């Protein structure tokens, strides 16, 4: 397991889990990290503020040979009237 988080994130995670500070807008860098780390599956829990990056993350995963991409595409906490 590897956690990918925003560079400005102050979240903390267990010490035994690798954490990558990633620019979600940099599709090529994500692809390289996925490939380098041998990522087999991605579980994306991007919030509403990062939804614009979802397609690029899917593309990066595909190009890196990731076999499964499970996204949070079933809804949002934003209500538009």
N, C-alpha and C positions, 0 to 999 in steps of 0.2 A: 504494500500500500504506500502511496505517495500522496501528499496533499499539495495541491496547487492553490495559491492564494494571491491576492493583490499585493503589489510591493508596499503599499501604505497600510496594509492590515496590521493591527496590533493583537490579533487573536493568538492564543497560545494553544499548543497541541502537545500530546505526550512526547517525551524526549526520544522515544524509540521509533517514531514515525518520521521519515524524511519529509521536509517541507520545502517547496520551491516557490519563491516569490516570482510571479509571472505577470507580464504585461499581456492581458487577454486580447488586446488589439493587435499584437504581433504574431500573426498566424505562423510565420516561418519559425520563429523562436519556439512556439508551442510544439510545432511538428518535431523540431530537433530534440526538445526535452522528452516528448513522448517516445521517440525512437531510441534515444540514448538510454532511457531508463527501462526500456522494454515494457512499456505500458500495454497491457492486454485489454483493459476495459476502463472506461471513464464513466463516472457517475457525476453528472453536473447538477449542482444546486445553485446556479446563478440566480441572484435576486433580480428584481425588476430594474434596478439601476445598471445592470450589466447585460440585459437581454440582447442588446445590439451586437454583442460579441459571440453569441451562441452559434451562428452559422459559421464563423471563422474557426471556432473551436471544433466543430464537427468536421470541417474540411481538413484541419490540421491532424485530427485523429485519423481520418481516412487515409491521408497521405503517409502517415507514420505507420500504417498497418494495424491500428487498433481494431480489435475484433468486435467490440461492443461499445456503444455509446448510449447511455441511459440519461436522457435529459429531463429537465423540469419544464416540459412543454405543455403541461396539462392545465395551466392556469396562472394567475398572477394575483397579487394583492392590490393591484391598481384598478380602480373603477373609473371608467371614462364615460361621462354623460354628454 
